[in-house]
Amino acid sequence: MNRNVWAGLFWGLVLWAAPPALAEEPGARPRLRVDEPVFEAELRPGESFSHEFILRNEGRAPLLIEDVRTGCSCSAAAYDRVIAPGARGRVRLTLEIYREWAGRDILRAVWLTTNDPEAAQASLTVRGRVAEAGAQ
């Protein structure tokens, strides 16, 4: 089976076995909110940079982060897969800032797939200028 089928089976089992606090009400839907979808960063060449984006579920059903994709091999993401109604979750984006990028503007994003019918796709972005080599 492919990865999406396994993920669907897993989350179906999680929600089926969820405690009453996570069980969906009839007609209840998740609602994704991100206060700061774009983060302006000061970046240094040759260093790692991490930023945690805060996600909120303002809906009345569990918010599932079904998939997260980064835009290049220089980035990685860790994230909360289920966010209960009224709760907060996190996506941590970590970037390797290459020395060759010194003096350049960069923009790196992570794309989320969720079960929110109004925000099935969302993006979180780090952008900034990489300092010149040797700059403090």
N, C-alpha and C positions, 0 to 999 in steps of 0.2 A: 504494500500500500504506500501511497505517496505521503509526504509530510503533512499536507493539508487534511487528508482523511484522518490521520492519527491525531492531529491537533483537534479536529472536530469531535472525534470520539472522546478524547481526554476531557475537553471542556464540557461536553454533554454529560459525562459522568460526574464531573465536579459540581455542576449545577443541579443534577438530579440528587446528589448526595449532600447538597449544601444544607447548612443549618437554616432554620426559619428566617434568620436575619438576612440571608442571601437569597432566599427564595423569591421569585418574581411574583408580584401582584398581577392579576389580570389587567392587561392594558398598560402596565408599567413599562417604561423605557429608560435606558441609560441616557445620560447627557454629558458629553465631554466638554470641559472648559479648561483652557490653558491661559493663565494670566500673562505669561511672557513667552510667546512662541518664537521670538527672535531675541537672541542674546548677543550683545555687543561685547567683544572680548579684546583684551590686550594679550597678544601672543608673542612668545619668544621662540626663536629658531632652535631646533635641537631638543626641545622639551615636550613633555606630555601636557595636555590641558584637558580638564574635565569640568563639565557643568551639569547640574541636576535641574531638569525641568520639572515643575510641579503640575500634575494633572489633577483635576477635580471632577468627581462624578456628581452632578447636580440633579441626576435623574432618580427614579424610584426603582430601578433594576440594576443588577451588577453590570459594570462596564468591563468588557473583555478587550484586552489588547491582544488581538489575534495574530498580528505579525508586525515586526519592526525591521526595516531595511535601512542600511547606511549607504551613502553615495560613493565611497571609495575604500580602498584597503587601509587607508590611514585612520579610519574611524571604527569605533566599536560602541555598541549600546547594550546596557543592562536595564531591565525595566520590571515593574510590577505587572503581572499578567491579569489580575482581577482586582478591580477597585469597587468596593461596596458602595451602595447608595449613600451619599452625604460624606464620603471619605475622600482622602487624597492619596495619590500614588505618585511614583517618580519614574522618570526616564533619565538615566545618566549617560551622556554622550562623552566619550573619551577620544581625543585626537592626538595623533603624533604629528608634531609640527616640524617638518623637514627643514634642514638648514638652507636648502636651495630656495625656500620660500621667503627668505629674508627680504624685507622691503616691499612685499606684495600684499595686496588685499586678498583675503580668502573668504569663502562662504562654504560651509559644510552643513548638510542637512541629514535628518533621519526622518523616515516616513513611517507613519503608523497606520495600521488597518484595525478598525474597531467594530464593535457591534452597535454603535450609536447610529441610528438611521439617518440622522442629520449631519454626522461627521464620520462617515465610514472611512474616509481618508483624511489624515491630518499630517502636517509637517512641523518639525521643530528645527530651528536653524541657529548655528553659531556663525557669526561673521566678525571680521576684524582685520587689522593690519598686523602683519608679522614684523616685529622690530628688526631694524638693521642689525647685522651681526656685530656683536661687541657693544651694542647699546644697552644702557641700564634702565 
